């Protein structure tokens, strides 16, 4: 079902995505991390991945291509 105007996700500035991806990069957890730290990091990356996907949708980009900002 298509989103209505009221349900559309707000535009995502590329500068925001670039900053978030640099602050919380994709990486493997360190052996010294606690379970809580791993879960917190996973939640942060999950949100950033979702924003990356929405940005690609909004800009008619191929969802399978890596995001280069």
Buried (B, 14 or more C-beta within 10 A) or exposed (E): EEEEEEEEEEEBEEEEBEEBBEEBEEEEEEEEEEEEEEEEBEEEBEEBEEBBEBBBEEEEBEEEEEBEE
